[in-house]
């Protein structure tokens, strides 16, 4: 009689410990599997521009998102860009949920100030500035790390090409890079 009771007690203790460990693993996994992220580009904030991103994790290997960029300190930021809006799609190659090394394809609607030469009737050339809106396609490479508390850090760098308004050669190539800090919820 003592042996079956002792065996039952041991089995219930083992199942209890296993269940508790499974609940802890599930809570850690659920932190990684949250679907939404908001991020700010720290380098751009220091340089005089604001870039914010929203990203939605589709599954453990892919996500979609959108970034918005606008400068607020044009004297210190050495760029002619007025703004850009950039939707993107990412494929992850890491072991964690929507984290690790990634490849990104992006589109970018951008507005850039361009200088162009205007000839006058007296033979002198002057430069005038125009704001040109263009659309680019490109790709990026990067890495994303997610803490157990849901904080996100990512490094990303990419290049694209404007598809229209190519009469001026100075703005055909667009870049996209950053050190993004955010939160997954």
C-alpha positions in Angstrom: 0.0 0.0 0.0 2.9 2.4 0.8 4.6 1.8 -2.6 1.6 2.8 -4.8 0.9 5.9 -2.6 4.6 6.8 -2.8 4.7 6.3 -6.6 1.6 8.4 -7.0 3.2 11.2 -4.9 6.4 11.1 -7.0 4.5 11.1 -10.3 2.3 14.1 -9.2 5.5 16.0 -8.1 7.2 15.3 -11.5 4.1 16.4 -13.5 3.8 19.5 -11.3 7.4 20.5 -12.0 7.1 19.8 -15.7 3.9 21.9 -15.9 5.6 24.8 -14.1 8.6 24.6 -16.4 6.3 24.5 -19.4 4.4 27.6 -18.2 7.7 29.5 -17.7 8.8 28.5 -21.2 5.4 29.5 -22.7 5.6 33.0 -21.0 9.1 33.6 -22.4 8.0 32.4 -25.8 5.0 34.7 -25.7 7.3 37.7 -25.2 9.0 36.9 -28.5 5.8 36.1 -30.3 4.1 39.4 -29.8 3.0 40.8 -33.1 3.6 44.6 -33.0 6.7 46.8 -32.7 7.3 50.6 -32.6 10.8 51.9 -33.1 12.8 55.2 -33.3 16.0 55.6 -35.2 18.5 56.9 -32.6 21.2 58.0 -35.1 18.7 60.1 -37.0 17.5 61.8 -33.8 21.1 62.8 -33.0 21.6 64.0 -36.6 18.5 66.2 -36.7 15.8 64.1 -38.1 12.9 62.1 -36.8 12.3 58.5 -38.1 9.7 56.3 -36.6 8.7 52.8 -37.7 5.8 50.4 -37.0 6.3 46.7 -37.8 3.8 43.8 -37.7 5.3 40.3 -37.3 3.4 37.9 -39.6 5.1 34.8 -38.3 8.5 33.6 -37.0 10.2 34.3 -40.3 8.6 37.5 -41.8 7.2 40.9 -41.0 5.8 44.0 -42.8 6.3 47.5 -41.6 6.3 51.2 -42.5 8.8 54.0 -41.7 8.3 57.7 -41.8 11.3 60.2 -41.9 11.3 63.9 -41.7 14.2 66.3 -40.7 13.6 68.8 -37.9 17.1 70.5 -37.9 18.0 71.2 -41.5 21.0 73.3 -40.6 22.9 70.4 -39.0 21.5 67.6 -41.2 23.5 67.7 -44.5 20.7 66.3 -46.7 18.3 67.6 -49.2 15.5 65.2 -48.3 12.2 66.7 -47.1 10.5 63.4 -46.1 10.1 59.8 -47.0 7.5 57.1 -46.3 8.8 53.6 -46.8 6.8 50.4 -46.5 8.9 47.2 -46.2 8.8 43.4 -46.0 11.4 41.4 -44.1 12.5 37.8 -44.1 14.3 36.6 -40.9 17.0 33.9 -40.7 17.4 33.8 -36.9 16.3 31.1 -34.5 14.2 33.4 -32.4 10.7 34.6 -33.3 11.0 37.4 -36.0 14.6 38.2 -34.9 18.2 37.7 -36.1 19.7 38.4 -39.5 17.2 39.7 -42.1 16.8 40.8 -45.7 14.4 43.6 -46.4 12.8 44.8 -49.6 11.4 48.3 -49.5 9.6 50.9 -51.5 10.1 54.6 -50.7 8.0 57.7 -51.6 10.4 60.5 -51.1 10.6 64.3 -51.5 14.0 65.8 -52.3 15.1 69.4 -52.9 17.2 69.6 -56.1 19.2 72.5 -57.5 18.9 73.1 -61.2 20.6 75.5 -63.5 18.6 78.3 -65.2 20.1 80.4 -67.9 19.2 84.1 -68.1 19.0 86.3 -71.1 22.3 88.0 -70.3 24.2 84.7 -70.5 24.7 84.1 -66.7 23.5 80.9 -65.1 21.7 80.9 -61.8 20.6 78.0 -59.6 17.1 77.5 -58.4 15.8 74.9 -56.0 12.8 72.7 -56.6 11.1 70.0 -54.6 10.8 66.8 -56.4 8.7 63.8 -55.3 10.0 60.4 -56.5 9.5 56.7 -55.9 12.3 54.2 -55.2 12.7 50.5 -54.8 15.5 48.9 -52.9 16.8 46.3 -50.4 18.4 46.3 -47.0 20.3 44.0 -44.7 20.2 44.0 -41.0 20.0 42.3 -37.6 17.4 42.5 -34.9 17.7 41.6 -31.2 14.8 41.3 -28.8 15.1 41.2 -25.0 13.0 39.1 -22.7 11.2 42.2 -21.7 10.2 43.1 -25.3 12.8 45.8 -26.0 14.1 45.8 -29.6 17.4 46.9 -31.0 18.2 46.6 -34.7 20.9 47.6 -37.1 19.8 48.2 -40.7 21.4 49.5 -43.9 20.1 49.6 -47.4 20.2 51.2 -50.8 17.6 51.9 -53.5 17.1 53.7 -56.8 14.6 56.4 -57.7 12.5 55.2 -60.6 11.3 58.6 -62.0 12.6 62.2 -62.2 16.0 60.9 -63.4 16.8 64.0 -65.4 19.1 65.1 -62.5 21.8 62.6 -61.7 22.4 63.7 -58.1 19.4 61.9 -56.5 19.0 58.6 -58.3 20.3 56.6 -55.4 18.6 56.6 -51.9 19.9 55.2 -48.7 18.2 53.8 -45.6 20.1 53.1 -42.5 19.7 53.2 -38.7 20.2 52.0 -35.2 16.6 51.5 -34.2 15.4 51.2 -30.6 11.9 50.1 -29.8 9.4 47.9 -28.0 7.5 44.7 -29.1 4.0 44.4 -27.8 
